[in-house]
């Protein structure tokens, strides 16, 4: 019977959302020695469960990216864009296991680069509370970070949609996730040279979003615009997406996923830190949506849903670097300005004829840079100059790396599909499939498929 109070204390500690609650229950139910053990196990379990939940939420973001990109592109390319998103998850996790994780977190190294010589290994204590102060296990750490890595490559997918060869993109994505993203990540999150300088990026406005955004910019530029996007006089011809309800669902799924993306970056279930991060994240997202609506009102009095959706994402990207160090009131400012910025960024890239079908470059690059610099403006303990140095360093590295990878692929494999294939749609050219069977058979309802079948 004497073991019952200790059991109650242990169970309560596992379920407790905070250390204070666990201590209160254990004080009543267990001797001092048993109380310490119960708190240790309880907090370790609670922290790890929260991190696994956040991992699942970040995984759900891939569903959001897939539906957003499918909705914002034409139906003749939907299978292709969905295939790329599925491939990114599969290949991204495997390459991150084989190379990326230990490349990003190499332990003691020169601060710039250390190629891994082994696969991930939890060691003797990796699955115990001794790992990372009992906030999560080694394998939870790996899986959470692996979801981030795959997200970075997905950003590029939307910007090069509707005209890039599938195999060429697949090669790019593998190299980007395996090497480019982890090296960049090691400079800050792997305790590299920028971390020692004091550069701050809480959850990846630069490390994830800007790195992916620079890759998206290079890819969109090297590929050139889609056929018919710009007239000979330089005017922009709108190419509407195929499914705005699907795009809206995608953005709302991404907003939900950001609860894990930013909330999990606390790296524990700490109640105070986690609740603050979730509040600043949501306030910035809401303000970003409104900011885009207001900003676009100066261009047209007809509200644009796609701009509003990108405004929400802009606010989310913008607050990601400083969600834990920027006060809620300032988070609204950061998000609102990000929403305004994304509107004019989209117009700017159109003006210089950088064709980005989903606005990924504007959302992730422009607002990623803004959010990183905002840390130096609105937080108390971080330098604007240091943040600027970090932005410049990541920009130079990402541009050079993505440019080199795209250039080599272009020389060896080519980047762009043929003009005929682009006009017919990548779904038929790359997959001999289509996203919607509107006629009840594999080819009915699609004149291109019918003509091909007749041949």
C-alpha positions as CSV (number, residue, x, y, z in Angstrom):
1,X,0.0,0.0,0.0
2,X,2.9,2.4,0.6
3,X,3.8,2.3,-3.1
4,X,0.4,3.7,-4.1
5,X,1.1,7.4,-3.3
6,X,4.4,7.2,-5.2
7,X,2.6,5.7,-8.2
8,X,0.0,8.5,-8.0
9,X,2.8,11.1,-7.9
10,X,4.6,9.5,-10.9
11,X,1.4,9.4,-13.0
12,X,0.5,13.0,-12.1
13,X,4.0,14.1,-13.1
14,X,3.7,12.4,-16.5
15,X,0.5,14.2,-17.2
16,X,1.4,17.5,-15.7
17,X,1.9,20.4,-18.2
18,X,4.4,22.1,-15.9
19,X,7.0,21.5,-13.3
20,X,5.0,23.4,-10.7
21,X,2.0,21.1,-11.0
22,X,4.2,18.0,-10.8
23,X,5.9,19.3,-7.7
24,X,2.6,20.1,-6.0
25,X,1.2,16.6,-6.5
26,X,4.5,14.9,-5.5
27,X,4.8,17.0,-2.4
28,X,1.7,15.5,-1.0
29,X,2.1,11.9,-2.3
30,X,5.8,10.9,-2.1
31,X,8.9,11.2,0.0
32,X,11.6,13.5,-1.2
33,X,13.7,10.9,-3.0
34,X,10.7,9.4,-4.8
35,X,9.5,12.9,-5.6
36,X,12.8,13.8,-7.4
37,X,12.6,10.6,-9.5
38,X,8.9,11.1,-10.3
39,X,9.6,14.7,-11.5
40,X,12.5,13.6,-13.7
41,X,10.6,10.8,-15.4
42,X,7.4,12.9,-15.6
43,X,9.1,16.0,-17.2
44,X,11.1,13.9,-19.6
45,X,8.0,12.1,-20.8
46,X,5.9,15.2,-21.1
47,X,8.7,17.0,-23.0
48,X,9.2,14.2,-25.3
49,X,5.5,13.7,-26.0
50,X,5.1,17.4,-26.8
51,X,8.1,17.2,-29.2
52,X,6.7,14.2,-31.0
53,X,3.4,16.0,-31.3
54,X,5.2,19.0,-32.8
55,X,7.0,16.6,-35.2
56,X,3.6,15.4,-36.4
57,X,2.4,19.0,-36.9
58,X,5.5,19.8,-39.0
59,X,4.8,16.7,-41.0
60,X,1.3,18.0,-41.6
61,X,2.8,21.1,-43.1
62,X,3.8,19.0,-46.1
63,X,0.1,18.4,-46.7
64,X,-0.4,22.1,-46.6
65,X,2.4,22.8,-49.0
66,X,1.1,20.1,-51.4
67,X,-2.5,21.4,-51.4
68,X,-1.4,25.1,-51.6
69,X,0.9,24.4,-54.6
70,X,-1.7,22.3,-56.3
71,X,-4.3,24.9,-55.8
72,X,-2.1,27.8,-57.1
73,X,-1.0,25.9,-60.2
74,X,-3.0,24.8,-63.3
75,X,-4.8,21.5,-63.2
76,X,-2.7,20.1,-66.0
77,X,0.3,20.2,-63.7
78,X,-1.3,19.0,-60.4
79,X,-0.1,15.4,-60.5
80,X,3.4,16.7,-61.1
81,X,3.4,19.1,-58.2
82,X,1.9,16.6,-55.8
83,X,4.5,13.9,-56.9
84,X,7.3,16.3,-56.1
85,X,5.9,17.0,-52.7
86,X,5.6,13.3,-51.9
87,X,9.1,12.7,-53.2
88,X,10.6,15.5,-51.0
89,X,9.3,13.9,-47.9
90,X,10.6,10.4,-48.8
91,X,14.0,11.4,-50.1
92,X,14.4,14.2,-47.6
93,X,14.1,12.0,-44.6
94,X,16.4,9.3,-46.0
95,X,19.1,11.8,-47.1
96,X,18.9,13.6,-43.8
97,X,19.5,10.3,-42.0
98,X,22.3,9.2,-44.2
99,X,24.2,12.6,-44.3
100,X,22.2,15.6,-43.2
101,X,21.7,15.2,-39.4
102,X,25.3,14.6,-38.5
103,X,26.4,17.2,-41.0
104,X,24.2,19.8,-39.3
105,X,25.0,18.7,-35.8
106,X,28.6,17.6,-36.0
107,X,29.6,18.3,-32.3
108,X,33.0,19.9,-32.0
109,X,34.1,21.3,-35.4
110,X,35.7,24.4,-37.0
111,X,32.4,26.2,-37.2
112,X,32.0,26.0,-40.9
113,X,31.9,22.4,-42.1
114,X,32.6,18.9,-40.9
115,X,31.6,15.9,-43.1
116,X,30.0,13.1,-41.1
117,X,31.9,9.8,-40.8
118,X,29.0,7.8,-39.3
119,X,25.2,7.4,-39.3
120,X,23.1,8.9,-36.5
121,X,23.6,7.0,-33.2
122,X,21.9,7.7,-29.9
123,X,24.7,6.2,-27.9
124,X,24.3,5.0,-24.4
125,X,22.2,7.9,-23.1
126,X,20.4,9.2,-26.2
127,X,17.2,7.6,-25.3
128,X,17.3,8.7,-21.7
129,X,16.6,11.9,-19.7
130,X,20.4,12.5,-19.8
131,X,20.1,13.6,-23.4
132,X,19.6,17.3,-23.9
133,X,18.6,17.9,-20.3
134,X,15.7,15.6,-20.5
135,X,13.7,17.6,-23.0
136,X,13.4,14.8,-25.7
137,X,15.2,11.7,-26.9
138,X,17.9,11.5,-29.6
139,X,15.5,9.9,-32.2
140,X,12.8,12.5,-31.5
141,X,15.4,15.2,-32.1
142,X,16.4,13.5,-35.4
143,X,12.8,13.2,-36.7
144,X,11.8,16.7,-35.7
145,X,14.9,18.2,-37.5
146,X,14.3,15.9,-40.5
147,X,10.9,17.4,-41.0
148,X,12.4,20.9,-41.1
149,X,15.0,19.8,-43.7
150,X,12.3,18.5,-46.1
151,X,10.4,21.7,-45.6
152,X,13.3,23.7,-47.0
153,X,13.3,21.8,-50.3
154,X,9.5,22.1,-50.6
155,X,9.9,25.9,-50.9
156,X,11.8,25.5,-54.1
157,X,9.2,23.2,-55.5
158,X,6.5,25.9,-55.8
159,X,8.8,28.5,-57.4
160,X,9.9,26.1,-60.3
161,X,6.4,24.6,-60.8
162,X,4.9,24.0,-64.3
163,X,8.1,24.0,-66.3
164,X,11.0,22.1,-64.6
165,X,11.8,18.5,-65.5
166,X,10.8,16.1,-62.7
167,X,14.1,14.2,-62.7
168,X,16.1,17.4,-62.6
169,X,14.1,18.6,-59.6
170,X,14.5,15.3,-57.8
171,X,18.3,15.5,-58.1
172,X,18.3,19.1,-56.9
173,X,16.1,18.3,-53.9
174,X,18.3,15.4,-52.8
175,X,21.5,17.5,-53.0
176,X,19.8,20.5,-51.3
177,X,18.5,18.5,-48.3
178,X,21.6,16.3,-48.0
179,X,24.3,19.1,-48.1
180,X,23.2,22.7,-48.6
181,X,20.6,23.0,-45.8
182,X,22.6,21.0,-43.2
183,X,25.8,23.0,-43.8
184,X,23.8,26.3,-43.5
185,X,22.1,24.9,-40.4
186,X,25.3,24.0,-38.7
187,X,26.5,27.6,-38.7
188,X,23.8,28.5,-36.2
189,X,21.9,25.5,-34.8
190,X,25.0,23.3,-34.9
191,X,26.9,25.9,-32.8
192,X,29.0,27.1,-35.7
193,X,30.6,30.4,-36.4
194,X,27.4,32.5,-36.6
195,X,26.1,31.1,-33.4
196,X,29.3,32.1,-31.7
197,X,28.9,35.6,-33.2
198,X,25.5,36.0,-31.6
199,X,23.3,35.6,-34.6
200,X,19.8,34.5,-33.7
201,X,17.2,32.6,-35.6
202,X,14.7,30.8,-33.3
203,X,12.9,28.5,-35.7
204,X,14.2,29.3,-39.1
205,X,13.2,32.5,-40.8
206,X,16.6,32.4,-42.4
207,X,17.9,28.9,-41.8
208,X,14.8,27.2,-43.3
209,X,12.8,29.9,-45.2
210,X,15.5,32.2,-46.6
211,X,17.8,29.3,-47.5
212,X,14.9,27.7,-49.4
213,X,13.9,31.1,-50.7
214,X,17.3,31.8,-52.2
215,X,17.2,28.4,-53.9
216,X,13.7,29.2,-55.2
217,X,14.9,32.5,-56.6
218,X,17.9,30.9,-58.4
219,X,15.7,28.2,-59.8
220,X,13.0,30.5,-61.1
221,X,15.5,32.8,-62.7
222,X,17.5,30.0,-64.4
223,X,14.3,28.3,-65.7
224,X,12.8,31.5,-67.0
225,X,9.1,32.4,-66.9
226,X,6.3,30.1,-68.0
227,X,5.0,30.4,-71.6
228,X,2.6,33.3,-71.9
229,X,3.4,34.8,-68.5
230,X,4.8,38.0,-69.9
231,X,4.0,39.8,-73.1
232,X,6.6,41.1,-75.5
233,X,5.9,44.6,-74.1
234,X,6.8,43.3,-70.6
235,X,3.3,43.2,-69.3
236,X,2.3,40.5,-66.8
237,X,-0.4,38.1,-67.8
238,X,-2.1,36.6,-64.8
239,X,-2.2,32.8,-64.8
240,X,-4.9,31.8,-62.3
241,X,-4.5,28.8,-60.1
242,X,-6.8,25.8,-60.6
243,X,-8.4,25.5,-57.2
244,X,-8.5,28.4,-54.8
245,X,-10.5,26.4,-52.1
246,X,-7.6,23.9,-52.1
247,X,-5.1,26.7,-51.8
248,X,-7.0,28.1,-48.9
249,X,-7.1,24.7,-47.2
250,X,-3.4,24.5,-47.7
251,X,-2.6,27.8,-46.0
252,X,-4.8,27.0,-43.0
253,X,-3.1,23.6,-42.7
254,X,0.2,25.4,-42.8
255,X,-0.9,27.7,-40.1
256,X,-1.9,24.7,-37.9
257,X,1.5,23.1,-38.7
258,X,3.3,26.2,-37.5
259,X,2.1,25.4,-34.0
260,X,4.6,22.6,-34.2
261,X,7.2,24.4,-36.3
262,X,7.6,27.3,-33.8
263,X,6.1,25.6,-30.7
264,X,8.4,22.7,-31.1
265,X,11.4,25.0,-31.5
266,X,11.2,25.7,-27.8
267,X,12.6,22.2,-27.6
268,X,10.7,21.3,-24.5
269,X,7.1,21.5,-23.1
270,X,7.9,24.5,-21.0
271,X,4.5,26.1,-20.4
272,X,5.6,29.8,-20.3
273,X,7.9,29.7,-23.3
274,X,5.6,27.5,-25.5
275,X,2.5,29.6,-24.8
276,X,4.3,32.8,-25.6
277,X,5.6,31.4,-28.9
278,X,2.2,30.2,-30.0
279,X,0.6,33.6,-29.2
280,X,3.2,35.6,-31.2
281,X,3.0,33.1,-34.0
282,X,-0.8,33.4,-34.3
283,X,-0.9,37.2,-33.9
284,X,1.7,37.6,-36.6
285,X,-0.2,35.3,-39.0
286,X,-3.4,37.2,-38.4
287,X,-1.7,40.5,-38.8
288,X,0.0,39.3,-42.0
289,X,-3.3,38.4,-43.6
290,X,-4.7,41.8,-42.8
291,X,-1.5,43.5,-43.9
292,X,-1.7,41.9,-47.3
293,X,-5.3,42.9,-47.6
294,X,-4.5,46.5,-46.8
295,X,-1.4,46.6,-49.0
296,X,-3.2,45.2,-52.0
297,X,-6.0,47.7,-51.6
298,X,-3.6,50.4,-52.8
299,X,-3.2,48.4,-56.0
300,X,-6.8,47.3,-56.6
301,X,-10.1,47.8,-54.9
302,X,-11.0,44.2,-55.7
303,X,-9.7,42.0,-52.8
304,X,-7.3,39.2,-54.0
305,X,-7.6,36.0,-52.0
306,X,-4.2,34.7,-53.1
307,X,-2.6,37.8,-51.7
308,X,-4.4,37.4,-48.4
309,X,-3.3,33.8,-48.2
310,X,0.3,34.7,-48.9
311,X,0.0,37.5,-46.3
312,X,-0.8,34.9,-43.6
313,X,2.2,32.8,-44.6
314,X,4.3,36.0,-44.7
315,X,3.4,36.8,-41.1
316,X,4.2,33.2,-40.1
317,X,7.6,33.3,-41.8
318,X,8.3,36.8,-40.5
319,X,7.8,35.9,-36.8
320,X,9.6,32.6,-37.0
321,X,13.1,34.0,-36.2
322,X,12.0,35.8,-33.1
323,X,8.8,34.2,-31.9
324,X,10.3,33.6,-28.4
325,X,12.0,37.0,-28.0
326,X,9.5,39.4,-29.6
327,X,6.6,40.7,-27.5
328,X,3.1,40.0,-28.7
329,X,2.4,43.6,-29.6
330,X,5.6,43.8,-31.7
331,X,4.7,40.5,-33.2
332,X,1.6,42.1,-34.7
333,X,3.8,44.8,-36.2
334,X,6.2,42.2,-37.6
335,X,3.4,40.2,-39.1
336,X,1.5,43.2,-40.6
337,X,4.6,44.6,-42.3
338,X,5.4,41.2,-43.6
339,X,1.9,41.0,-45.1
340,X,2.4,44.4,-46.8
341,X,5.9,43.4,-48.0
342,X,4.7,40.2,-49.7
343,X,2.3,42.1,-51.9
344,X,4.9,44.4,-53.2
345,X,7.5,41.7,-53.4
346,X,5.3,39.7,-55.7
347,X,4.8,42.8,-57.9
348,X,8.6,43.4,-57.9
349,X,9.5,39.9,-59.0
350,X,6.9,40.1,-61.8
351,X,8.4,43.4,-62.9
352,X,11.8,41.9,-63.3
353,X,10.2,38.8,-64.9
354,X,11.0,36.3,-62.2
355,X,8.0,33.9,-62.5
356,X,7.1,32.3,-59.3
357,X,3.7,30.5,-59.6
358,X,2.9,30.3,-55.9
359,X,4.8,33.4,-54.6
360,X,7.3,31.2,-52.7
361,X,10.2,33.6,-53.2
362,X,8.2,36.6,-51.8
363,X,6.8,34.7,-48.9
364,X,9.9,32.8,-47.8
365,X,12.8,34.9,-49.0
366,X,11.6,38.5,-48.6
367,X,9.7,37.9,-45.4
368,X,12.4,35.5,-44.1
369,X,14.9,38.3,-44.4
370,X,12.6,40.8,-42.8
371,X,11.8,38.5,-39.9
372,X,15.5,37.8,-39.2
373,X,16.3,41.5,-39.2
374,X,13.2,42.2,-37.0
375,X,14.9,40.3,-34.2
376,X,17.5,43.0,-34.1
377,X,14.9,45.7,-34.1
378,X,12.2,44.4,-31.7
379,X,14.1,42.2,-29.2
380,X,16.2,43.5,-26.4
381,X,19.2,41.2,-26.5
382,X,20.1,40.9,-30.2
383,X,22.1,43.1,-32.5
384,X,20.7,44.4,-35.8
385,X,24.2,44.4,-37.3
386,X,24.8,40.8,-36.3
387,X,21.5,39.8,-37.8
388,X,22.4,41.6,-41.0
389,X,25.7,39.8,-41.2
390,X,23.9,36.5,-40.8
391,X,21.4,37.3,-43.5
392,X,24.2,38.3,-45.9
393,X,26.2,35.2,-45.1
394,X,23.3,32.9,-45.7
395,X,22.3,34.7,-48.8
396,X,25.8,34.4,-50.3
397,X,26.1,30.7,-49.4
398,X,22.6,29.8,-50.6
399,X,22.9,31.7,-53.9
400,X,26.3,30.2,-54.7
401,X,25.3,26.6,-53.6
402,X,21.9,26.6,-55.4
403,X,23.4,28.3,-58.4
404,X,26.1,25.7,-58.7
405,X,23.7,22.7,-58.3
406,X,21.2,24.1,-60.8
407,X,24.1,24.9,-63.3
408,X,25.5,21.4,-63.1
409,X,22.1,19.8,-63.5
410,X,21.4,22.1,-66.4
411,X,24.6,21.0,-68.2
412,X,24.1,17.3,-67.5
413,X,20.3,16.8,-67.7
414,X,18.7,20.1,-68.6
415,X,16.3,22.0,-66.4
416,X,13.2,22.8,-68.5
417,X,10.7,20.6,-70.2
418,X,10.0,21.1,-73.9
419,X,7.6,23.8,-75.1
420,X,5.2,21.2,-76.3
421,X,5.2,19.4,-73.0
422,X,4.8,22.7,-71.1
423,X,1.7,23.5,-73.2
424,X,0.2,20.1,-72.8
425,X,0.9,20.0,-69.1
426,X,3.5,18.1,-67.1
427,X,0.9,15.6,-65.8
428,X,0.8,14.0,-69.2
429,X,4.4,14.6,-70.3
430,X,6.0,13.4,-67.1
431,X,3.4,11.0,-65.8
432,X,0.9,10.2,-68.5
433,X,-1.7,10.9,-65.8
434,X,-4.0,13.7,-64.8
435,X,-5.4,14.9,-61.5
436,X,-9.1,14.9,-62.3
437,X,-11.0,12.1,-64.1
438,X,-13.9,14.2,-65.2
439,X,-15.1,11.8,-67.9
440,X,-15.0,8.5,-66.0
441,X,-12.0,7.2,-67.9
442,X,-8.3,7.7,-68.1
443,X,-8.4,10.2,-71.0
444,X,-12.0,11.4,-71.4
445,X,-12.5,15.1,-70.8
446,X,-9.0,16.1,-71.7
447,X,-8.4,16.9,-75.3
448,X,-4.6,16.4,-75.1
449,X,-5.0,12.9,-73.7
450,X,-7.6,12.1,-76.3
451,X,-5.5,13.2,-79.1
452,X,-2.5,11.2,-77.8
453,X,-4.7,8.1,-77.4
454,X,-5.9,8.5,-81.0
455,X,-2.3,8.6,-82.2
